[in-house]
Amino acid sequence: MNSRLSVLAVLAVLGIPLSAPVPALADAMQKMMDDGGCRSCRLHLMSMRAINLPDANFEDANLREADMKEAVLPGARFVGADLRRTELEKADLKGADFSRAQMRGVDLEKSDLQGARFAGQVDLRSADLGGANLTGVDMAEADLRWAFLRRADAHDAVFRGAKMNEIDMERSNLTGANFAGADLEDADLGRAKAPGSDFSGADLTSADLSSVDFTGARFGNATLDHALLRRTNFSGVDLSGTRGLVQKRLDLACGDANTKLPGSLKIRVCGASAN
């Protein structure tokens, strides 16, 4: 870790002035290393770019608008931390715990969040997660309204019960992801890959589902009112319990012999010419 960054971080919480004698600065540096982080620190607007401290503890810390681009913090603990508009682009945050954190507007573009945890209705409104590795993350009940997840890898991720209105997940990998009970009204999932995903009970009203591969996905009790289904692949999907499907929109989609539909609705076979 950059020694000056460590010193500044500890000085912030200890209230030691930057003009302090060298011994005080050395003690502050040692405390940072011994503590393995800076719990409850006031680090608003701090520059900690490329900080390297696995399993660091930043619980309840104020990191609002801090610059932590390319930080290496696998296994870090950010429980209850303030990360609003914090710069964490290209950061290594594998297995980190963001439970109860405030993260509105946080920049996590191209960051590695594999296996990270966002429990406790974490606020991720307007967050930038474009191109991020979200493999296996737990974002159940998180607030992801207006978030940007374009081209993210979110296979096997959990978004159960999350607020995802107007989220942008275009071209993302959603294979096996769990969206059960999530609110995806006006969401953009265009050209995403979502085979084996679970949208049971999800609200997809007016969502853009064009060119999405939903092969083998689950849609029990899902709402699809006014959803855009152009070239949407429902092969092997049971849609019989969904609400809001109409023939005019379903004519734009395709399925196979194992696709089940409500009432007398029909769907063309994928690969066959549309009428």
N, C-alpha and C positions, 0 to 999 in steps of 0.2 A: 504494500500500500504506500502511496505517496505520503511521506512523513508530515509535510506541511498540512495536507488535507486532514490528517489525523489530529494534529495539534489544534487546528481551527475548530474542528468538530467538538473537541473536549472543552476548549476554552469557552465555546458558546454556552455550554450548559453549566460550567463552573463559574462563569462570570469573570474569568481572568483576563485582564486587558492585554492587547497584543504587545504592549510595551513592557510586559513583565520580564524579569530577569531570566536568563537561560535556564537555571535550575527549575524554575516553575514550569517553563515550557517542556522541559524534559519529563517532569513528573506528569504533566498533562498527557504527553505522548504515551507514557508507560501505562497510565490509567486506561486510555483508549484501547490499547492492546490487551491489557489484562481483562477488561470488561467484555471484550469481543463485540463491541458495538457502542451504541450511545442511547440508552433507553431514556425516554421522556426529554430528549434534547430539543432545544430550539434551534433548528437548522434552516429556517426560512431563507430562501434565496442563496443558500450556500453552494459553493462550487466543489463538487466531489467527483468530478469526472474520472471514470476508470478506477474507482475505488475497488479494492480487492480484499474481501473479508468474508469468506464462507461462514455460514451459520451465524451471521451477525444479528444482534438484537437491537432493533429500532422500534420496539413496542412503545406506542403512545408518543412517538417523536413527531415534531412538527417539521416536516420535510417539504412543506408547500413551496412550489416553484424552484426547488433545488435542482442543480444540474448534476445528474448522476448518469449521464450517457455512457454506455459501454461498461457500466459497473459489473463487477463479478461478485454476486451475492447469492450463490446457491444455498438453499435452506434457510434464508434470512427470515426473521420474524418481524413483520410490520403490523402486528395486531393493534388496531385502534389508531394507527398512524394517520397523519394528514399528508396526503400525497397529491393534493389538488394542483393540477398543471405542472407536476414534477416531470422533468426530462429523464426518461429511462430508456431511450431508444437503444436498441441492440444490446440490452443488458442481459446478463445470465442470472435468471431468477428461478431456476428449476427448483421445484419443491418448496417455494417460499409460502409463507402464511400471511395473507392480507385480510384476515377476518376483521370485520367491523371497520375497515379502513375507509377514509374519505378519498376518492380517487377521480372526482369529476375533472374531465379535461386532461387527465394524465397522458403522457406520450410514451407508449410502450411499443412503438412501431418496430417490427423485426426483432423483438425481444424473445427470449426463450423462457417460457413460463410452464414448461412441461411439468404436470403433476402439482401445480400451485393450487392453493386453497383460498377461496373468496367467500367464506361463510359469514352469515350475519347481515344479509341484505346490503352488501357493499355497493356504494354509489360509484358507478362507472359511466355516468352519463357523459356523452360526447367524448369518450376516451378514444385514443388512436391505438388500435391493435392491428393495424394493417400488416400483413405478412408475418405476424407473430406465430410462434409455436405454442399452441394451446392444447396440445395432446394431453388428454386425461385431466384437464383442469376441472375444478368444482366451482361453478358459478351459480349454483342453485339459488334462486330467489334474488339474484343480484339485479341492480338497476342498470341496464345497458341501453337505455333509450338514447337514440341518435349516435350510438357508438359506431366506429369505423373498423370493421374486421375483414375488409376485402383481402382476398388471397391468403387468409389465415389458415393454418392447419389445426383444425379443432376436432380431429377424429377422437371418438370415445370421450369427448368432453360432456360435462353435465351442466345444462342450462334449465333444469327443471324449475318451473314456476317463476322464471325470470321475466322482468319487464324489458321487452326488446322492440318496442314500437319504433318504426323508422330506422332500424339498425341496417347497416350496409354489410352484408356478408357475401357479396358477389364473388364468384369463382373460389369460394372457400371449400376446404375439405371437411365435410361434416359427417363422414362415415361413422356410423354407430353412435352418433351423438344423441343425447337425451334432452328433448325439448318438451317433455310432458307438462301440460298445464301452462306453458309459457305464452306470453302475450306478444305476438309477432305482427300485430296490425300495421300495415303499410311497410313491412320489412322488405328489403331487397336481397333475395337469395339467388338471383339470376346466375345460371351456369354453375351453380354449386354442385358438388358431389355429395350425395346424402344416402347412399344405400345402407339399409339396416338401421336407419335412424328412427327415433321414437318421437312422434308428434301427437301422441294421444292427449286429447283434451286441449290442444293448443288452439289459440285464436290466430288464424292466418287471414283475417279479413283484409282484402285489398292488397295482399302481399304479392310481390313479383316473384313467381316461381318458374319463370320461363327457362327452358333448357336444363332444368334440375333433374338429376338422376335420383329418383326415390325408390329404386328397385328394392323390394322386400321391406320397405319402411312400414311403420305402424301409424295409423291415423284414426284410431278409435275415438269417437266423439269430438273430433276436430272440427273447427269452423273454417269454411273456405269461401265465404261470401265474397264475390267480386275479385277473387284471386286470379292473377294472370297465369294461365296454364299453357302458354304457347310452347310446343315441343317438350312439355313436361312428361317424363317417363314414370308411369305408375305400374310398371311390370311387377306382378306378384304382390300387389298392395290391396288390402281390404278397405275399400272406401264406403262400404255399405252403411256404416254408422256415422258418417260425416254429415255436416249441415252446410247448406248453401250451394251445393253443386247444381249447376244447370247445364243442359245439353249444349247450348251455344258455346259455353266456355270449354266444356269437356271435349268438344269437337277439335280443339286446338292441341289436345294432349294425346298420349298414346299409352297402351298397356299391353297385356298379353292374356292368354287363356286363364291365368290365375288371378287376374284383376277382378275384384268384386265391386259392384256399384249399387247404389240405392235405387229402389223403384225400377222403372223401365229404362233408365239411362244406359247409353252404350258408349263404347270407346273403341277407336281403331287400334289395330295391332301395330306396334312399333316396327318401322321399316316399310309399312304399307303407305301408299300415297294418300294424302289427306284429300277430302272432298273439296 
